[in-house]
Amino acid sequence: MKQYIYLFIFCLASVKPANAADLEVGKICPVTYQKEPIGLLVFSREWYHSGRSDASYIPRDNATGVGLEIHLINNTSGHLEGQNIAHCDRYRIIQIRKTNTRLFTGEKPLQIDVPDHFLDPFYDSAPLEHGYGVHQTPVDDDDKPWRGRPVRASTVAIYDTPYVSDSYGIEGEDINVQFETCSVCERDRQYDNVLSCGNWGYKREYMGGMTGWAEPEFTGVQCKTEPSEQFKNTLNNSNRIEYSYWINWR
C-alpha cells in the first residue's frame, strides 16, 4: 500500500495539465476490500469561502464555510476493467452530515447529505457537483480556489462546499458541522459494499457581541477502514431514502 501511495504522489507531481490548477492533496486514505487494497480515497487540501463565493486556501474574515474535492482512485485490483476483485459494477460515494445549527424545513441534525427529492443516497448525482474518469472540475468556480475548469482524473469524485451563515447559528454555541464520506462498491445483481471512509468537518467559534461567529476552522480528515455505526444507522433509519446496501435491495 505504501508503494502505491508513493506512486500516486509521484504521478500527481509529474503530470500537470496545462493552464490548470493542480489537485492540492490534504489526506490519502487506503480503500480495501476483504483487507486487500483496491484504491485510495483522496481528500484535497481544504479551502474557505463566504457563502459560496470569494474562495481561497487562506480563510478570510468573512468566510462562512469550507470546500473539499474528494476522489476515489482505484488500483488494478479495484479497477472495473482490471482485476476487479470486489466484482463491482460501479463505484459511488455516500456522505452523511451532522450539524448543531438551525435547519431548513424537513432537515434533520443527522442525515444523508443529499437533497430531499433524491431517491438514492449517492452524492455523485446531478445536480450535486461530481465527476467520473478524466473530467473537468464543475462549471461553477465561484466557490473554488481556482478559475476555469481544471482537469482531474479519478474513478469518481465529488466537490463539496458546505457553509453556515450566521443567521443559522444558535446564540451562545459554536457552529459545528461534520461529515462522513464513504466509497461504495455498487453491484447490479448482488448487495453493495460500503468500503473505506473519511471523517471531516469544520467549526466556527462563537465570539459573541457584534462579531457573531469566527471564520471556519477545519477539523481535518480521519481515515476509517469501514463505515461507523452512526453512518450505518443513518442509512438504515432514513425515512426519505430506502437503501439497504447489505441486502439485494433492488
C-alpha positions in Angstrom: 0.0 0.0 0.0 2.8 2.4 0.8 4.4 1.9 -2.6 1.1 2.6 -4.3 0.6 5.8 -2.3 4.2 6.9 -3.2 3.4 6.2 -6.9 0.2 8.2 -6.7 2.0 11.2 -5.3 4.7 10.9 -7.9 2.1 10.9 -10.7 0.5 14.0 -9.2 3.8 15.8 -9.2 4.8 14.6 -12.7 1.5 15.1 -14.7 0.4 18.7 -14.7 -2.4 19.8 -17.1 -1.6 22.9 -19.0 -3.2 26.1 -17.7 -4.9 24.3 -14.8 -4.8 24.3 -11.0 -3.3 21.1 -9.7 -5.0 19.0 -7.1 -3.8 20.1 -3.7 -3.7 16.8 -1.7 -4.6 17.1 2.0 -5.1 13.4 3.1 -4.9 10.0 1.5 -7.0 7.1 2.9 -6.5 3.5 1.8 -9.5 1.7 0.3 -9.7 -2.0 0.9 -11.9 -5.0 0.1 -11.6 -8.0 2.4 -8.3 -6.5 3.6 -6.9 -6.2 0.0 -6.0 -2.7 -1.2 -8.2 -1.7 -4.2 -7.5 2.0 -4.3 -7.3 5.3 -2.4 -9.7 7.9 -1.2 -8.0 11.2 -1.7 -9.1 14.3 0.2 -7.9 17.6 -1.1 -6.5 20.4 1.0 -9.4 22.4 2.4 -10.3 25.9 1.1 -12.5 28.6 2.6 -15.3 30.6 1.1 -18.1 33.1 2.0 -21.5 31.7 1.1 -20.0 30.0 -2.0 -18.0 33.0 -3.2 -14.7 34.6 -2.5 -12.9 31.3 -2.2 -9.2 30.8 -1.2 -6.9 28.4 0.6 -6.4 31.1 3.3 -9.5 31.8 5.4 -10.7 35.4 5.2 -12.6 37.3 8.0 -15.9 36.9 6.1 -15.5 33.1 5.5 -18.5 31.0 6.5 -17.7 27.6 5.0 -15.1 25.2 3.6 -14.6 23.3 0.4 -13.1 19.9 -0.5 -12.7 17.8 -3.5 -12.8 14.0 -2.8 -11.5 11.5 -5.3 -11.7 7.7 -5.3 -8.8 6.3 -7.4 -8.7 2.6 -7.9 -5.6 0.5 -8.5 -5.5 -2.5 -10.8 -7.1 -4.8 -8.2 -10.0 -2.5 -7.9 -10.4 -1.1 -11.4 -13.7 -2.2 -13.1 -11.7 -3.2 -16.2 -8.8 -4.6 -14.3 -8.9 -7.5 -11.8 -12.0 -6.0 -10.1 -11.6 -8.4 -7.1 -14.7 -6.9 -5.4 -16.9 -7.5 -8.5 -18.2 -4.0 -8.6 -20.4 -2.7 -11.4 -19.5 0.9 -10.5 -18.1 2.9 -7.6 -20.2 5.6 -5.8 -19.9 8.0 -2.9 -22.2 8.4 0.0 -21.9 11.1 2.6 -23.7 11.9 5.8 -23.8 15.2 7.6 -24.2 16.0 11.3 -24.8 19.6 12.5 -25.9 21.5 15.6 -27.2 24.5 13.6 -30.7 25.7 12.8 -32.2 23.6 10.0 -34.3 24.1 6.9 -37.8 22.6 7.0 -37.6 18.9 6.7 -33.9 18.7 7.6 -32.5 16.6 10.5 -29.4 17.2 12.6 -28.0 13.9 11.3 -29.0 12.8 7.7 -27.8 11.6 4.4 -26.2 14.5 2.6 -28.3 14.8 -0.5 -31.3 16.9 -1.5 -34.9 16.0 -0.4 -36.0 14.8 -3.8 -33.2 12.2 -4.2 -34.4 8.6 -4.4 -30.8 7.2 -4.0 -28.3 8.2 -1.3 -25.3 8.8 -3.7 -23.6 12.2 -3.7 -22.2 11.6 -7.2 -25.6 12.5 -8.8 -26.8 15.7 -10.5 -27.2 18.4 -9.6 -24.6 17.8 -6.9 -21.0 18.5 -8.2 -19.2 15.4 -9.2 -17.1 13.7 -12.0 -16.0 10.4 -13.4 -12.8 9.3 -15.0 -10.9 12.1 -16.7 -13.2 15.1 -16.2 -13.2 18.8 -15.8 -14.0 20.4 -12.4 -17.5 21.8 -12.0 -18.6 24.8 -14.1 -19.2 26.9 -11.0 -15.8 28.2 -9.9 -17.1 31.0 -7.6 -16.7 28.7 -4.6 -13.5 27.2 -5.8 -9.9 28.4 -5.2 -9.2 28.2 -8.9 -10.6 29.8 -12.1 -11.9 27.9 -15.1 -12.2 24.1 -15.2 -9.0 22.2 -14.4 -8.8 18.6 -15.4 -9.0 15.8 -12.8 -8.6 12.0 -13.2 -10.3 9.6 -10.8 -12.7 6.8 -10.7 -15.4 9.0 -9.1 -15.0 12.5 -7.5 -17.2 14.9 -5.6 -16.8 18.6 -4.9 -18.4 19.9 -1.7 -18.6 23.4 -0.5 -20.7 23.5 2.7 -21.3 26.7 4.7 -23.4 28.0 7.6 -24.2 31.7 7.6 -24.5 33.5 11.0 -28.3 33.5 10.8 -28.4 29.7 11.2 -26.1 29.7 14.2 -27.6 29.2 17.7 -26.7 32.1 20.1 -24.0 31.1 22.5 -23.0 27.9 20.8 -20.1 27.1 18.4 -21.3 26.1 14.9 -20.2 22.5 14.3 -20.6 20.6 11.0 -19.2 17.1 10.5 -19.3 14.7 7.5 -18.5 11.1 7.0 -17.7 10.3 3.3 -17.6 6.7 2.2 -16.8 4.9 -1.0 -19.3 2.3 -2.2 -18.9 -0.8 -4.4 -22.3 -0.8 -6.2 -23.4 -4.1 -7.8 -26.4 -4.7 -10.1 -27.2 -8.3 -9.1 -25.8 -8.5 -5.6 -25.7 -6.4 -2.5 -23.4 -3.4 -2.3 -20.4 -2.9 -0.1 -19.7 0.3 1.8 -15.9 0.5 1.7 -13.4 2.8 3.4 -14.4 6.3 4.6 -13.1 9.6 5.8 -14.5 11.9 8.6 -14.0 15.6 8.2 -15.7 18.9 9.0 -15.4 22.4 10.4 -16.4 24.5 13.3 -17.0 28.2 13.8 -16.3 29.5 17.3 -19.0 31.7 18.9 -17.4 35.1 19.6 -20.5 37.0 20.9 -21.3 40.6 20.5 -21.2 42.2 17.0 -18.7 39.6 15.8 -21.1 36.6 16.0 -19.0 33.6 14.8 -15.4 33.4 13.8 -14.2 32.1 10.4 -14.3 28.3 10.0 -11.7 26.1 11.5 -11.2 22.8 9.5 -11.1 19.8 11.8 -9.0 17.6 9.5 -9.6 14.2 7.9 -9.6 10.9 9.8 -9.4 7.7 7.7 -11.7 4.8 8.5 -11.4 1.3 7.1 -15.2 0.8 7.3 -18.3 3.0 8.0 -19.1 3.9 11.6 -22.2 2.6 13.3 -23.6 6.2 13.1 -23.2 6.0 9.3 -24.9 2.6 9.1 -27.8 3.7 11.3 -28.3 6.9 9.3 -28.7 5.0 6.1 -30.9 2.3 7.7 -33.2 4.7 9.5 -33.7 7.3 6.8 -37.3 7.9 6.1 -36.6 9.8 2.9 -34.4 7.2 1.1 -34.8 3.4 1.0 -31.3 2.0 0.6 -30.2 -1.3 2.3 -26.7 -1.9 1.0 -26.4 -5.2 2.9 -29.3 -7.0 1.1 -30.3 -7.3 -2.6 -32.4 -4.2 -2.1 -33.2 -3.5 -5.7 
